[in-house]
């Protein structure tokens, strides 16, 4: 149940930051003893000044279309769930624009 919510949070972020009609790509990639769940959006990406802050509780970036901010609890929640399952979460800008969140989990989690 917690993993579903974590992946749901990643999808919610991708939707919030994608342009209307933009594609969100979800991939599952086995890597030895882990499985990577990657969620890519085609939004503006992560500004340099926010790289170190996006996993801090209550830190939130304005959504590009509405300028609204979230509670800032989604990505910290995903990080906690990943750690509870022996995994990790990374977030980076994608080549060609957008961002990619990768939830890496041990098989069987």
C-alpha positions in Angstrom: 0.0 0.0 0.0 2.8 2.5 0.9 4.6 1.8 -2.4 1.4 2.5 -4.3 1.1 5.9 -2.6 4.8 6.6 -3.2 4.4 5.9 -6.9 1.2 7.9 -6.9 3.0 10.9 -5.5 5.6 10.7 -8.2 2.8 10.5 -10.8 1.0 13.5 -9.2 4.2 15.5 -9.4 4.7 14.6 -13.0 1.2 15.6 -13.9 1.5 18.9 -11.9 4.7 19.9 -13.7 3.8 18.7 -17.2 2.3 21.0 -19.9 -1.3 20.3 -20.8 -1.3 17.4 -23.2 2.3 16.5 -22.3 3.4 12.9 -22.0 4.4 11.2 -18.8 6.5 8.1 -19.3 6.7 5.4 -16.7 9.2 2.6 -17.0 10.1 -0.5 -15.0 13.7 -1.6 -15.4 15.2 -4.7 -13.6 18.8 -4.1 -12.6 20.3 -7.1 -10.9 18.7 -7.3 -7.4 16.8 -4.1 -7.8 13.9 -2.8 -9.9 13.8 0.9 -11.0 10.5 2.6 -11.4 11.1 5.8 -13.4 8.6 8.5 -13.9 9.5 11.2 -16.5 7.6 14.4 -17.2 8.2 16.9 -19.9 7.9 20.0 -17.8 10.4 22.7 -17.0 12.7 20.5 -15.0 14.3 21.2 -11.6 15.9 24.7 -11.2 19.5 24.5 -10.0 18.7 26.3 -6.8 16.2 23.6 -5.8 18.4 20.5 -6.5 19.4 20.1 -2.8 16.0 21.1 -1.4 13.4 19.0 -3.2 13.5 16.2 -0.6 13.2 18.6 2.4 9.9 18.6 4.2 7.7 21.6 3.4 9.8 22.7 0.4 7.7 23.1 -2.7 8.2 24.6 -6.2 5.4 26.6 -7.8 3.5 24.6 -10.4 4.3 26.2 -13.8 0.7 26.6 -14.9 -1.0 27.7 -11.7 1.9 29.0 -9.6 0.3 27.1 -6.7 2.6 25.2 -4.3 2.0 21.9 -2.7 2.5 21.0 1.0 6.0 19.9 0.2 5.5 16.5 1.8 5.3 14.3 -1.3 8.9 13.8 -2.1 10.0 13.5 1.5 7.3 10.8 1.9 8.6 8.9 -1.1 12.1 9.1 0.3 10.9 7.7 3.6 9.0 4.8 1.9 11.9 4.0 -0.3 14.2 3.8 2.8 11.7 1.6 4.7 11.9 -0.9 1.8 15.6 -0.8 1.5 15.5 1.4 -1.6 16.2 5.0 -2.7 14.7 7.8 -4.8 16.6 10.1 -7.1 15.4 13.1 -9.1 17.2 14.7 -12.0 16.7 16.8 -15.1 16.1 14.8 -18.2 18.0 15.3 -21.5 15.7 17.4 -23.7 13.7 18.8 -20.8 11.6 17.7 -18.0 12.5 15.7 -14.9 13.0 12.0 -14.1 12.2 10.5 -10.7 13.7 7.0 -10.2 12.5 4.9 -7.3 15.0 2.0 -6.9 13.7 -0.9 -4.8 15.1 -4.3 -4.0 13.2 -7.1 -5.8 10.5 -8.5 -3.6 9.8 -5.1 -1.8 
